[in-house]
Amino acid sequence: MKKILLATTALVGFAGAAAAEVSISGYAEMGIAGGNAGAITQFWTDANVVFAMSGTTDGGLEFGAKVDLDSLPANVGPGMTQGGESMWISGSFGKLTMGDTDGALDWAASEIYMGTAIADDHSSHAGAYWNSGLDGSAGGQIARYEYSFGSFAAAVSAEIDNTGAGNNVFGVGVKYSGDMGGTAVGFGLGYQDNSLRQVWAASANATMSNGIAINAGYADLDAAGTWAGIGLGYTTGALLVQANYGAYDTGAVTVDGWGLVANYDLGGGAVLMAGYGTGDTPAGNEIGGTYGSTDTFSIGLGLSF
């Protein structure tokens, strides 16, 4: 999720039970967005609220739930789409999460993008990919189990097809995070299969002590071809900037694009953000985008509460 939310926390006590923690966080955007993708340059506003709840059993098991009001569908049932809420329970056995959450591939492989823009221009161009794998293809009700051991972690996930067609999604992922001589590094590898398609993705990232960060990714999307991308960023004080490039190879054509983003932290939860994206998607090959040649931009404020 691209938004970073700051929480306002309250402790709620119940007689005979440990105190539960309930936090309310919010995010709002205001600015201008436009480009040549069929959209007129216009004012941009958006807002959402997230409720997060957590507690601990007498035996030491931790549990919680999250509800994102901006993502909730009107209703959920057979053939409908899950969204907006997730629940989890964790202990020495690991952690189990269910609901609107990432499958094992997305959990393991990190995206190449840094920072954020109010219209996500830098991460939604024709060559953009978000390691979503097959998440959501069976209704979005995902169950993921994960276990950490030192610097490594592994996960398995399942998404049961709610249409009755039997195209259930199963996934597995592993990742590593650590420090190498003052450079923070991370690696991820994930795989998903729904009996119709098999997809996998790998990621690598390094953040040096001088503020330079390099993110790289590769994905095999089965019949849809392959994707590869790289991002180069720099952070100094309150300023973050990044450029990224991504390309799909369908075997017949190449669909690519690149993006730029700049964030300046004003403090107190306010961030000044600017984003730009450009790319070229040949007609009939809208893999990473929904347009032909595009140039989009946005500039504004992100406000976390």
The 8 nearest C-alpha neighbors of each residue, nearest first, counted from 0:
[[1, 2, 3, 115, 101, 129, 4, 100],
 [0, 2, 115, 3, 114, 119, 116, 113],
 [1, 3, 0, 4, 26, 115, 303, 301],
 [4, 2, 1, 5, 303, 26, 0, 115],
 [3, 5, 303, 24, 25, 26, 2, 6],
 [4, 6, 304, 303, 24, 3, 7, 25],
 [7, 5, 24, 23, 22, 8, 4, 304],
 [6, 8, 23, 22, 24, 5, 9, 304],
 [9, 7, 22, 6, 21, 23, 10, 20],
 [8, 10, 21, 22, 20, 11, 7, 23],
 [11, 9, 20, 19, 21, 12, 18, 8],
 [10, 12, 19, 18, 20, 9, 13, 21],
 [13, 11, 18, 19, 10, 14, 17, 16],
 [12, 14, 16, 15, 18, 11, 17, 19],
 [13, 15, 16, 12, 17, 18, 11, 19],
 [14, 16, 13, 17, 12, 18, 57, 56],
 [17, 15, 13, 14, 18, 12, 57, 56],
 [16, 18, 19, 55, 12, 13, 15, 56],
 [19, 17, 12, 11, 13, 16, 10, 20],
 [20, 18, 54, 11, 53, 10, 12, 17],
 [19, 21, 10, 53, 52, 9, 11, 54],
 [22, 20, 52, 9, 51, 8, 10, 53],
 [23, 21, 8, 51, 7, 6, 50, 9],
 [24, 22, 50, 7, 6, 49, 8, 51],
 [25, 23, 6, 49, 304, 5, 48, 7],
 [24, 26, 48, 304, 47, 303, 49, 4],
 [25, 27, 303, 47, 46, 302, 304, 4],
 [28, 26, 46, 302, 45, 301, 47, 303],
 [29, 27, 301, 45, 44, 300, 302, 46],
 [28, 30, 44, 300, 43, 299, 45, 301],
 [31, 29, 299, 43, 298, 42, 300, 44],
 [30, 32, 42, 43, 297, 298, 41, 299],
 [33, 31, 297, 40, 296, 41, 43, 42],
 [32, 34, 40, 296, 295, 39, 38, 41],
 [35, 33, 295, 294, 36, 296, 38, 40],
 [34, 36, 37, 294, 293, 38, 295, 33],
 [37, 35, 293, 38, 34, 290, 294, 295],
 [36, 38, 35, 39, 34, 290, 33, 293],
 [39, 37, 36, 33, 34, 35, 40, 41],
 [38, 40, 33, 41, 37, 34, 35, 32],
 [41, 39, 33, 32, 38, 34, 31, 42],
 [42, 40, 31, 32, 39, 33, 43, 38],
 [41, 43, 31, 30, 32, 44, 40, 29],
 [44, 42, 30, 31, 29, 32, 41, 45],
 [45, 43, 29, 28, 30, 42, 46, 27],
 [44, 46, 28, 27, 29, 43, 47, 26],
 [47, 45, 27, 26, 28, 44, 48, 25],
 [46, 48, 69, 26, 25, 68, 27, 49],
 [47, 49, 25, 68, 24, 67, 26, 69],
 [50, 48, 67, 24, 66, 23, 25, 68],
 [49, 51, 23, 66, 65, 22, 24, 67],
 [52, 50, 65, 22, 21, 64, 23, 49],
 [53, 51, 21, 63, 64, 20, 65, 22],
 [54, 52, 63, 20, 62, 19, 64, 21],
 [53, 55, 19, 62, 61, 63, 20, 56],
 [56, 54, 61, 60, 59, 62, 57, 17],
 [55, 57, 60, 59, 58, 61, 54, 17],
 [58, 56, 59, 55, 60, 17, 16, 61],
 [57, 59, 56, 60, 55, 61, 90, 17],
 [58, 60, 56, 57, 55, 61, 90, 89],
 [61, 59, 90, 56, 55, 58, 89, 62],
 [62, 60, 55, 89, 88, 54, 90, 59],
 [63, 61, 88, 54, 87, 53, 55, 89],
 [62, 64, 53, 52, 87, 86, 54, 88],
 [63, 65, 86, 52, 85, 51, 87, 53],
 [64, 66, 51, 85, 84, 50, 52, 86],
 [65, 67, 84, 50, 83, 49, 68, 51],
 [68, 66, 49, 83, 69, 70, 84, 48],
 [69, 67, 71, 70, 48, 66, 49, 47],
 [68, 70, 47, 67, 71, 48, 83, 46],
 [71, 69, 83, 68, 67, 82, 72, 84],
 [70, 72, 83, 82, 68, 69, 67, 73],
 [73, 71, 74, 82, 70, 75, 81, 83],
 [72, 74, 71, 75, 80, 79, 82, 70],
 [75, 73, 72, 76, 79, 80, 71, 81],
 [76, 74, 79, 80, 81, 72, 73, 77],
 [75, 77, 79, 78, 74, 80, 161, 81],
 [78, 76, 161, 79, 162, 75, 80, 138],
 [77, 79, 162, 161, 76, 138, 80, 75],
 [80, 78, 76, 75, 77, 138, 81, 74],
 [81, 79, 138, 139, 75, 82, 78, 72],
 [82, 80, 139, 140, 75, 138, 99, 79],
 [83, 81, 99, 71, 70, 84, 72, 80],
 [82, 84, 71, 70, 67, 66, 99, 68],
 [83, 85, 66, 65, 99, 82, 98, 67],
 [84, 86, 98, 99, 65, 97, 64, 100],
 [87, 85, 64, 97, 96, 63, 65, 98],
 [88, 86, 96, 63, 95, 62, 64, 97],
 [87, 89, 62, 95, 61, 94, 63, 96],
 [90, 88, 94, 61, 93, 60, 62, 95],
 [89, 91, 60, 92, 93, 61, 94, 88],
 [90, 92, 93, 89, 60, 94, 146, 59],
 [93, 91, 90, 94, 89, 146, 145, 95],
 [94, 92, 146, 91, 90, 89, 145, 95],
 [93, 95, 89, 145, 144, 88, 146, 90],
 [94, 96, 144, 87, 88, 143, 89, 145],
 [97, 95, 87, 143, 86, 142, 144, 94],
 [98, 96, 142, 86, 141, 85, 87, 143],
 [99, 97, 85, 140, 141, 100, 84, 86],
 [98, 100, 82, 85, 84, 83, 140, 81],
 [99, 101, 98, 141, 85, 102, 97, 96],
 [102, 100, 106, 105, 103, 134, 99, 141],
 [101, 103, 156, 104, 105, 106, 134, 143],
 [102, 104, 172, 106, 171, 170, 156, 155],
 [105, 103, 189, 107, 190, 106, 172, 102],
 [104, 106, 130, 108, 131, 107, 102, 101],
 [105, 107, 103, 104, 101, 108, 102, 172],
 [106, 108, 187, 172, 104, 174, 105, 173],
 [109, 107, 187, 202, 105, 188, 201, 106],
 [108, 110, 202, 107, 111, 187, 105, 130],
 [111, 109, 112, 129, 130, 108, 216, 202],
 [110, 112, 214, 230, 215, 229, 216, 109],
 [113, 111, 110, 230, 122, 114, 243, 214],
 [114, 112, 241, 115, 111, 232, 260, 240],
 [115, 113, 262, 260, 112, 239, 261, 116],
 [114, 116, 119, 1, 113, 117, 272, 260],
 [117, 115, 119, 274, 272, 118, 273, 120],
 [116, 118, 119, 28, 297, 299, 115, 298],
 [117, 119, 120, 116, 297, 32, 274, 296],
 [120, 118, 116, 122, 121, 117, 123, 115],
 [119, 121, 276, 275, 123, 118, 274, 122],
 [120, 122, 258, 276, 275, 259, 274, 119],
 [121, 123, 119, 120, 127, 124, 258, 112],
 [122, 124, 120, 127, 121, 119, 125, 288],
 [125, 123, 276, 127, 126, 256, 277, 278],
 [124, 126, 288, 287, 278, 256, 255, 127],
 [127, 125, 255, 256, 245, 246, 287, 124],
 [128, 126, 124, 123, 287, 245, 125, 122],
 [127, 129, 130, 287, 126, 245, 226, 110],
 [128, 130, 131, 110, 127, 105, 109, 111],
 [131, 129, 105, 132, 128, 110, 108, 200],
 [132, 130, 129, 105, 134, 133, 104, 128],
 [131, 133, 130, 134, 104, 198, 105, 191],
 [132, 134, 136, 131, 135, 191, 168, 198],
 [135, 133, 136, 132, 131, 102, 139, 101],
 [134, 136, 139, 138, 137, 133, 140, 80],
 [135, 137, 134, 133, 138, 139, 160, 168],
 [138, 136, 160, 135, 139, 161, 159, 158],
 [139, 137, 80, 135, 136, 161, 140, 81],
 [138, 140, 135, 81, 141, 80, 137, 99],
 [141, 139, 98, 81, 158, 138, 99, 142],
 [142, 140, 158, 98, 97, 139, 157, 100],
 [141, 143, 97, 157, 156, 96, 158, 98],
 [144, 142, 156, 96, 155, 95, 102, 97],
 [143, 145, 95, 154, 155, 94, 156, 96],
 [146, 144, 154, 94, 153, 93, 143, 155],
 [145, 147, 93, 153, 152, 154, 94, 148],
 [148, 146, 152, 151, 149, 153, 145, 93],
 [149, 147, 151, 152, 150, 146, 153, 93],
 [148, 150, 151, 147, 152, 175, 176, 177],
 [149, 151, 176, 175, 177, 148, 152, 147],
 [152, 150, 175, 148, 149, 174, 147, 176],
 [151, 153, 147, 174, 146, 173, 148, 175],
 [154, 152, 173, 146, 145, 172, 147, 174],
 [155, 153, 145, 172, 144, 171, 103, 173],
 [154, 156, 171, 144, 170, 103, 143, 172],
 [157, 155, 143, 170, 103, 102, 142, 169],
 [156, 158, 169, 142, 168, 141, 170, 159],
 [159, 157, 141, 168, 167, 140, 137, 160],
 [158, 160, 167, 161, 137, 157, 168, 140],
 [159, 161, 137, 167, 162, 166, 165, 163],
 [162, 160, 78, 77, 163, 138, 137, 159],
 [163, 161, 78, 164, 160, 77, 137, 165],
 [162, 164, 165, 161, 160, 166, 78, 77],
 [165, 163, 162, 166, 160, 161, 167, 137],
 [166, 164, 163, 167, 160, 162, 159, 161],
 [167, 165, 193, 160, 164, 194, 168, 137],
 [166, 168, 159, 160, 193, 165, 158, 137],
 [169, 167, 193, 158, 157, 192, 159, 166],
 [170, 168, 157, 192, 191, 156, 193, 167],
 [169, 171, 191, 156, 103, 190, 155, 157],
 [170, 172, 155, 103, 190, 154, 189, 156],
 [171, 173, 189, 103, 154, 107, 104, 188],
 [174, 172, 153, 188, 107, 152, 187, 154],
 [175, 173, 187, 107, 152, 186, 151, 188],
 [174, 176, 151, 186, 185, 150, 187, 152],
 [177, 175, 185, 150, 184, 186, 151, 174],
 [176, 178, 184, 183, 150, 185, 179, 175],
 [177, 179, 183, 182, 184, 181, 180, 176],
 [180, 178, 182, 181, 183, 177, 184, 205],
 [179, 181, 182, 178, 183, 207, 208, 177],
 [180, 182, 179, 178, 208, 183, 207, 206],
 [183, 181, 207, 179, 178, 180, 206, 208],
 [182, 184, 178, 206, 205, 177, 179, 181],
 [185, 183, 205, 177, 204, 176, 178, 182],
 [184, 186, 176, 204, 175, 203, 177, 205],
 [187, 185, 203, 175, 174, 202, 204, 176],
 [186, 188, 174, 108, 107, 202, 201, 173],
 [187, 189, 201, 173, 108, 172, 107, 200],
 [188, 190, 104, 172, 200, 199, 107, 171],
 [189, 191, 199, 104, 171, 170, 198, 172],
 [192, 190, 170, 198, 169, 197, 199, 104],
 [191, 193, 197, 169, 168, 194, 196, 170],
 [192, 194, 168, 167, 166, 195, 196, 169],
 [195, 193, 192, 196, 166, 197, 167, 168],
 [196, 194, 193, 197, 166, 192, 167, 168],
 [197, 195, 193, 192, 194, 221, 198, 222],
 [196, 198, 192, 191, 221, 193, 199, 195],
 [199, 197, 220, 191, 219, 221, 190, 132],
 [198, 200, 190, 219, 189, 218, 191, 220],
 [201, 199, 218, 189, 217, 188, 219, 108],
 [202, 200, 188, 217, 187, 108, 216, 218],
 [201, 203, 216, 187, 108, 186, 215, 109],
 [204, 202, 186, 215, 185, 214, 216, 187],
 [203, 205, 214, 185, 213, 184, 215, 186],
 [204, 206, 184, 213, 183, 212, 207, 182],
 [207, 205, 212, 183, 182, 211, 184, 213],
 [208, 206, 182, 209, 211, 210, 212, 205],
 [207, 209, 210, 182, 181, 206, 211, 183],
 [210, 208, 207, 211, 235, 234, 206, 233],
 [211, 209, 234, 233, 208, 207, 235, 212],
 [210, 212, 233, 207, 232, 209, 206, 234],
 [213, 211, 206, 232, 205, 231, 233, 207],
 [212, 214, 231, 205, 204, 230, 232, 206],
 [215, 213, 204, 111, 230, 229, 203, 231],
 [216, 214, 229, 203, 202, 111, 228, 204],
 [215, 217, 202, 228, 227, 201, 229, 203],
 [216, 218, 227, 201, 200, 226, 202, 228],
 [219, 217, 200, 226, 225, 199, 220, 201],
 [218, 220, 225, 199, 198, 221, 200, 224],
 [221, 219, 198, 223, 224, 225, 218, 222],
 [222, 220, 223, 219, 224, 198, 197, 196],
 [223, 221, 224, 220, 196, 249, 225, 219],
 [224, 222, 220, 221, 249, 225, 286, 219],
 [225, 223, 249, 220, 222, 248, 221, 219],
 [224, 226, 219, 248, 220, 218, 247, 249],
 [225, 227, 247, 218, 246, 217, 248, 219],
 [228, 226, 217, 246, 216, 245, 218, 247],
 [229, 227, 245, 216, 244, 215, 246, 217],
 [228, 230, 215, 244, 214, 243, 111, 216],
 [229, 231, 243, 214, 111, 242, 213, 215],
 [232, 230, 213, 242, 241, 212, 243, 214],
 [233, 231, 241, 212, 240, 211, 242, 213],
 [232, 234, 211, 210, 240, 239, 212, 241],
 [235, 233, 239, 210, 238, 240, 211, 236],
 [236, 234, 238, 210, 237, 239, 233, 209],
 [235, 237, 238, 234, 239, 264, 263, 210],
 [236, 238, 264, 263, 235, 239, 265, 234],
 [239, 237, 263, 235, 236, 234, 262, 264],
 [238, 240, 234, 262, 261, 233, 263, 235],
 [241, 239, 261, 233, 232, 260, 262, 234],
 [240, 242, 232, 260, 231, 259, 233, 113],
 [241, 243, 259, 231, 258, 230, 232, 260],
 [244, 242, 230, 258, 257, 229, 231, 259],
 [243, 245, 257, 228, 229, 256, 230, 258],
 [244, 246, 228, 126, 127, 255, 256, 227],
 [245, 247, 255, 126, 254, 226, 227, 228],
 [248, 246, 226, 254, 253, 225, 255, 249],
 [247, 249, 253, 225, 250, 224, 252, 226],
 [250, 248, 224, 251, 252, 223, 247, 253],
 [249, 251, 248, 252, 224, 253, 225, 223],
 [250, 252, 249, 253, 248, 224, 284, 254],
 [253, 251, 249, 250, 248, 254, 281, 284],
 [254, 252, 248, 247, 255, 249, 246, 251],
 [255, 253, 247, 280, 246, 126, 279, 252],
 [256, 254, 246, 126, 125, 245, 278, 247],
 [257, 255, 278, 126, 125, 277, 124, 245],
 [256, 258, 244, 243, 277, 276, 245, 278],
 [257, 259, 121, 276, 243, 275, 242, 277],
 [258, 260, 242, 275, 121, 274, 241, 276],
 [259, 261, 274, 241, 240, 273, 121, 275],
 [260, 262, 240, 273, 239, 272, 274, 241],
 [263, 261, 272, 239, 271, 238, 114, 240],
 [262, 264, 238, 271, 237, 270, 265, 239],
 [263, 265, 270, 237, 266, 269, 271, 262],
 [266, 264, 269, 270, 263, 267, 271, 237],
 [267, 265, 264, 268, 269, 270, 237, 263],
 [266, 268, 269, 265, 303, 264, 304, 302],
 [267, 269, 303, 266, 302, 304, 270, 5],
 [270, 268, 302, 265, 266, 267, 301, 303],
 [271, 269, 264, 301, 265, 263, 300, 272],
 [270, 272, 300, 263, 262, 299, 264, 301],
 [273, 271, 262, 116, 299, 298, 261, 300],
 [274, 272, 298, 261, 116, 297, 260, 299],
 [273, 275, 260, 116, 297, 120, 121, 296],
 [276, 274, 296, 120, 259, 121, 258, 295],
 [277, 275, 258, 121, 120, 295, 124, 294],
 [278, 276, 294, 293, 256, 257, 124, 258],
 [279, 277, 256, 125, 293, 255, 124, 292],
 [278, 280, 292, 291, 255, 125, 254, 293],
 [279, 281, 291, 254, 285, 125, 292, 290],
 [282, 280, 284, 291, 283, 279, 254, 285],
 [281, 283, 284, 280, 291, 285, 290, 279],
 [282, 284, 285, 281, 280, 286, 291, 289],
 [283, 285, 282, 281, 286, 280, 254, 252],
 [284, 286, 289, 288, 283, 287, 280, 290],
 [287, 285, 284, 288, 125, 289, 254, 247],
 [286, 288, 125, 126, 127, 285, 128, 124],
 [289, 287, 125, 285, 286, 290, 124, 280],
 [288, 290, 285, 287, 291, 125, 286, 280],
 [289, 291, 288, 280, 292, 36, 293, 285],
 [292, 290, 280, 279, 281, 293, 282, 289],
 [291, 293, 279, 278, 280, 290, 294, 277],
 [294, 292, 277, 36, 278, 35, 291, 279],
 [293, 295, 277, 34, 35, 276, 36, 278],
 [296, 294, 34, 276, 275, 33, 120, 293],
 [295, 297, 275, 274, 33, 32, 120, 34],
 [298, 296, 32, 274, 31, 273, 118, 33],
 [299, 297, 273, 31, 272, 30, 274, 32],
 [298, 300, 30, 272, 29, 271, 31, 273],
 [299, 301, 271, 29, 270, 28, 272, 30],
 [300, 302, 28, 270, 269, 27, 271, 303],
 [301, 303, 269, 27, 26, 268, 28, 300],
 [304, 302, 26, 268, 4, 5, 25, 269],
 [303, 25, 5, 24, 26, 6, 268, 302]]
